[in-house]
């Protein structure tokens, strides 16, 4: 099998090309190829957490966890014996990269790493990581063993937690919610995040973006095939699935509301990894019928309820219904094989007393 790449100045096409081939070959062998990162405890190779997320949701950042071993940050396969990484390196976005925010990635900038499409001073040879004048998609490529806590070889046991990351710029989805198996399939096929004003030309208001299986460009089979395999493996190996919103809270991005604190998001991920949220009481998120944990170690209770920061609860519900309609409209293109999952998505008519 050969692959030809033409007309690009983006080295990522090489890894994406190989990944697309794997998305065709792996399911034929009963293996599930995944556009995800994966971590496990430092002292053992079970209790794996998978992270899915489109650009800007924090997948690379949250998987670079000093408390856990990194199995892989982007391309994984789930087999009957566990998970393994298929690329052996990392291809991290580096716009606005800083050591304070992402020390493990920052410290990987050394001999053997490659910076792509960044702006560099020709005299001092220093890089301005805040400069996106060439492209917003600046990149840092480095071997996985540049991460101090990388797991080598990049092989581990079965996942116990699956995390779908979304950057909800509409400010209506909860910071964390637990998904049923049917909801996991629905949200996996949907692959939602949002574009934010200022990141792309012409984007003035939040725009919903959907990429099936969080990697639509790589898919070679109908998304339902991958979603069915995911659900089967979740059931067989007892994995929980979580939807984590790293986006806005208390209002939309265009309203001036704050983005979710990375510290709170890390506390949520810690709680998921520590199994602290499995049996806690939950409150229902209307329209989407999501089970929101009402407590999380280190996170204020009000922060967990997405409507708590909205002064006008009617505006919250209106925005929630608007996003729900976007989900329903998007899902129609999958109903030829995924009609059984429609009820796991947002409902058209719903109300809540606050």
N, C-alpha and C positions, 0 to 999 in steps of 0.2 A: 504494500500500500504506500503510495506517495502523496505528497502534499506540496502545492505550489502557492506562494504568497506573492502578490504583485501590487504595486502602486500604494505602498504604505510607508510612513515614516514613524511607525509605532511598533516597537519591538514586541509589544504584548500580543501582536497577531500570531507570533510563533507559539506561545504557550496556549493561546486561545484555539489555534488550529489543532494542536495535539489534543487538547481537552475535548474538542468537538468529536474527534475520532473516538476518544474513550467513551463519550456519551452514546456512541453507536455500538461499540464493541462490548462494553461491560454488561448492559442489560441482556444481551444475547447469551451471556454466560451466567445469568442469574445474579449478577453483582450490580449494586446501585451506585452509579457515579454521581457525585454531589458537588455543587459549587458552594463549598463551605470550608470553614476552618475547624480545627479540632484541638482540644486540650484534654489533659488527664492529670491526676494527682502526681506529684513529684516522685512518690515512693512506690507507685504501682501503676499498672497499665490498664486497669479497668476504670469504671466510673467516668467514662468519656463524655464530654459535652461538645456537641456540634453547633456551630454558629453559621446561620445563613443571613445574608443581607446584601442589598444592592449598594452601589457607590454612595458614600456619605453616611451610611448607617452606623459605622463603627466596628465592622467585623474584624478588621486587622488590628485595630486598637484594643478591643476587648479580649481578643485571643492572645495578645502579648501581655500575659498576666504573670507577674513575678512569682505568684504563689502556685502556679501550675506549669506543667510541661507542655510545650507546643509540639503537637504532632504534625501539623501542617496548617498553613494560613489561607489556602484558597481552593485546592483541588483534592478531594478525598474520594475514596471508594469504601462502601460498606459491604462486607462479605459475610458468610456464615461463621467466620472465625473472629471477626472484628473489623476495624477500620485501618486503612493505610493511605499514606500520602503519595501522589503520583508525580510531583514535580521537583521535590528536593530543594526548593528555594522559596524566597518570598519576593513579591512584586508590589511593594507598598506605595500608596499615594503619599506624596511628600509636600504638597502645598501647605504652607503654614506649619511645617514640621518644627517642633522644638523639643529640646531635651526635657524640659519641665513636664510637658504633656505626654510625651511618648519616648521615655529614656531608652527602652530596649531597641526601638527602631533607630533612634538617633545614633546610638553607639555602634550600629551596624555600618555606619558610613566610614569605611576604612578600605585599605588595599584589598581588592577582590570584589568590591561592590561597584555597581554601575548606576550613575545618575542620568536620567533621560529627560530631555526637554526642560531642564531647569535653566535659570539665568545665572551666569557666573561672571564675576569681574575678571577681565582678561589679564589684569596686572597682579592683583592679590590672589586670584584663583579662589576667592571665597564665593559661596553660593548664597543667593538671596532666596530663601525658601518661601518668602511672602509674595514673590513676583510670579504672577500667573499670566504674564503678557504673551507668552508663546502658546500656552494652553493651561487650562485648569487641571489637566490630567498629567501633572509632573509625577515622575516615578523614581523609586529607588529599588534596584534589584540586587539581591544578595543571597548567598547560600544559607540554608536554614540553620546551619551550625554557627552562624554569626549571632544567633539569639542564644544567650547563655543557658537558658532552660529548655533548649530544643531537645526533643526526645529522638534519640538515634539508636537503632533504625526507626524510621517514622511509621511504626506499626503499633497498634494498641488493641484493647478489647472492645466490647460493644458499648454504644452510647446509653447512658441512663437519662440524659437530658438533651433535648433538641431546642434550640433558641432561634426563632425567626425575628430578626432585627428589622425595624421599620423606622424611618425618620418621618413622622407624621407632622407635616407643616401646617395642617389644619387645626392642630391642638386639641383633638377630641378623643383620641385613643388612649387607653390607660398606659402608664409606664410599664406595667407587667400584667399579663393575664394568662391563665392556664387554658389550653385548648383541649377539646375532646378529640378523639381520633378522626372523626369526620371533619371537624373544624381544621385540624392539622392538614388534612388533604386539601380542603378548600383554600386555605391561606397559602399552602405550598404552591398550588396551581396558580393562585392569584399573584403572589410575589409583589406586594405593594410597598412603595415608598413615595416620596413627593419631591418635586423640584422646588427650589426656593428662589424668590426674587433676588437678582444680583449674581446668580451663579451661571446663567445662560442669557444670551442676548434675547430680548423680547419677553422674558419671564418677569411679570410684574406682580402676579398673585401666585399663591401656591398652586401647583399643578400635580395631580395624581399621576404616578408612573407605575406601570405594571410590567413585570418581567417574569413569566411563568417559571416556576421552580427556582426562582432567584437567579436565573441564568438562561433566559429564553434563547439567546443567540447561539448557545451551544447544543440545544436539544435536537436530537435526530429522530425521536419517536414522539407520539402524542404525549402531552404532559400527564395525562391520566395514568400512563404506564409507569412513570417514575413515582407518581403520588401513591399508586396502589402498592408498589414495592416498598415505599417508605412506611406506609401504614402497616403492612404485613411485618416488617422488621420491628417496628415499634411494639406491636402486640407480642411478637415472638420473644423479644428480649427485654420487655418491660420498660420502655423509655417513655418519659413524660415530655410533652411539648409545650413551649411557652412563646407567647408573642410579647416582645419587648420594644417599647417605643422610646427611641433615643432622640425624638424630635421635640416638638413644642408642647407646652402645658399652660393652661390658663388663658389661651387665646391663640390665634393663628400667628404664623411667622410675620405676616404683613401688619399685624395689629401692634407689634412692639412687645408682645409677651415674651418671656424668657424661654430659652431652650432648656431642656432637661439637663440638670447638672450631671456632668460625667461622674462625679463622686457618688451621686445617688444611683446612677446606672450601674456603676461598679459594685455598689452595695447590693443591688438587686441580683446581679450576676453571681456574686458571692453567695447570696442566699439560695439561689438555684443550685449552684454547685454543692452547697452544704446540705441540700434537701430540706431547707427550713420552710419552704412554702408549700410543700406537698399536702399537708393536712390542716392548714390554717383556714379560718372562716373566709368566705368570699362574698362579694357583692356583685350583682349583675350590672353589666354595662348595657344600656338599652340599645336597640337597633341591631347591634352586632352580637348580642347575647354572650358576651365574654365574662368569664368568671375572674373577678379582680380580687386578689388577696388583700385583706383589710389590714394586715400587719406585715412588716418586713424589717428585720434587724437593721438599725441605723438609718431608716428612712421615715420621715414624718408621715403619720397616717393620712393626713389630708393630701399629701403629694401623690398618694396611690390612686386617688379618685379624680379622674380627669376633669370633672365638672366643678370641683371645689374652687379652682382658681378663676372661674368665669363669674363676673359680676352679674351678667344677664344669662340666666339659665335657659331662657327661650332661644337666645342666639346660639347657645351651645347645642341644643337639640336640633335647631335648623341646620347648623353646620354638620352635625353628626348624620342627619338624614341626607344631606347633600353628598357626603362622602360615601354613604351606604349605596346611594343610587349609582355612583361611579363604579363601585364594586360590582353591582348587579349588571350594569351595562357591559363592563369588561368581561364578565364571566359567560356571557351569551355565546362567545366564540368557542367555548369549550364544552357546551352542553350536548354536543353530538355524542360524546362518550362520558361526560361527567354530570349528566342531569341529576343523578342520585345525590349529588352534593349541594344542590342549590339551597336546600333548607338549612345547610350548615353555615350559610352566609348571612349577610344583613337582611332584616325584614323591612318591608316597605312602610308599614304603619306600626309605630310603637310610641309609647309615652312613658314618662317617669316623674314621680313626685319627689322633689328635692326638699 
